[in-house]
Amino acid sequence: MSGVERGGEGTDGGTPEAGGALTTGEVARRLGVAPTTVRTWDRRYGLGPSAHTGGRHRRWTPADMARLERMCALTATGLPPAEAARLALDGSGPVAVPAPEDGTAPPVTRQDRRRTKAGSGLRLGDVRQECKGIAYAALRLDAPALEKLLRTAIAEHGLVTAWTQVIMPTLQAVGRKWENSGEKYVEVEHFLSWHVSGALRRSAPREVAERPGAGTVLACVPGENHTLPLEALAAALGARGIPVHMFGAALPVESLIVAVRRTGPAVVGLWAQSRTTASRPLAQHVAALEWGVRGARRRPVVLTLGPGWTGQGVPGLPRPAGLAEAVAAVESAVAV
């Protein structure tokens, strides 16, 4: 079963029909809006489907979808819905707006930019369709829609795939938008990050039994505050029954050492987003820590995680390329 609720068109459920036509419910889910919003845009502004299939049943074509995506992109800039609808329909007719092959929202023309005094939104590139809905919901600061879309993505694809192919591309797009817009969109990035963090925690089991010698310590290196990738790893490991001690952002060196000695983990994951925070001596020091009774001393496997370790790799210490690789590295170390 996909993430779309089953049911008749009256409940906005159903799945896409052959040929790419979508139900109203599927369209709403992909856009990250409520089905009532889609119906309102149809009734008020003429942004309805090109074809009807018997009675009230509606099927939206790729061209219809592209027009609605442009509507979302324009309203996300703050343009009033009526003006956004006029621009989305302007000169297009019912099927003249093609869906770009790379999966991005239809481009906004220079004339549109002059009218809106802002860009169309996020450049998402060749990513899953769900990214658009999440991005639009974040731009609108629509908490209920964002929560539902994140929950659906994780349930439908699994946490690792949802993080790699849906959540991360959207976070990166929001980050690029913020970097290229001065102080604009900071609230969008914080809003999206907070909801992603909540979704990750809710996706993990509430309790994972402690297993001596099978635990994992996860921490950001001193000066590093980007915790979401570690939260994703913690959730993925918890789902596999691997106990995790999560220490989050910017853990001081002394505290990290105490935490490792107290918990005796099989694995220590050190996250560094920036090369300025990645510390080879720190990683080497943690890898040399020992605990246990004499004759059976143990050392942790230290994973250097994050882009900050690029070019800063520590000989003998694994540097997983992504979430799936990190999970596999932990599972391998715990199984030894």
C-alpha positions, 0 to 999 in steps of 0.5 A: 500500500502506498502512502495515499489513503484508499477510498473513493474520490469523495474522500480524496483517496485513490491512486494515480490512474494509467497514463499519469492522471492523478486523483485530487487526493494524490495531487494534494499530497504531492503539492503539500496542500489540503484537498480543499485547497485544490478544490478552492483553486479550481472553483475560484480561479479556474485551475481545475483538471482538463478532463473529468471521468464520469460525474464528480470523478476528476483526473489531473494530467501532468500539465494540470499538475505543472500549472498547480505547481506553478501556483504553489511556487508563486504563492510561496513568494507571498503573491496573492492567490488570485494574482498567482492563479492569473500568472499560472494560467496566463497564455497557457490554456488548459494544457499548455504548461509542460512538466519539466523533465527534471522534476522541478516546478515550472520556471517563473519568467522574468515578467513574473519575477518583476511582478512578485519581486521574488523568485519562484522558490526552491531549485530541487533538481532531479528528486522524488516528487515528495520533495516538492510537497515538503518544500512548498509546505515549509515555505508556507509554514504549514505545520499540519501539512509538513508533519503529514508529508514527512510521516508519509514519506518515512512510512512509505519509503523507510527511514533511510530512503526517505532521509536520503532521497526526500528529506536531505534534498529538501533540506539542502534546497532550503539551505541554498535558498537561505544562502542566496537570499541574505537573511530571508528564509531563515525561518523556513530552514528552522521550521523545516529542521524542527519538524524533521527532527520531530519526525525522526524521533517519532519514527524510532522505537520508544525503547531499545534494550541495552546490550552490553558491548553493542551500543553506539555513542553519537556526538557532534565534535566540539564547535559543530551544531548540525545534529539532524544527520546524527538524529537520522542515524540514531533513529535508523539504528534504533529501528534495528534494535541497536541501543544509542546514546545520543549527545547531540551538538558540540559535545566538549572533548572532556565530556565525550571521553567521559561518555565513552568510558561510562557507556563502553560502546562498540561504535562512536560516531563523530559528526563534522559538518565543516572542515574547521570542526573536524579534528583528526587528533580527537578521532585518534584519541577516542579510537585509542580509548580502552575499557573492560577488565584486564586481558579483555580490554576493548576499543570502539570503532570510530566512524568519522561522519559528515562532509567535514572529514573530507580531506581530513580522513584518519587512517584506519577509521571508516568514513561512511559516505551516507546514512545507509553506509553508516548503518551498515558500518555500525551493524558490522561492528556490533556483530563482531 
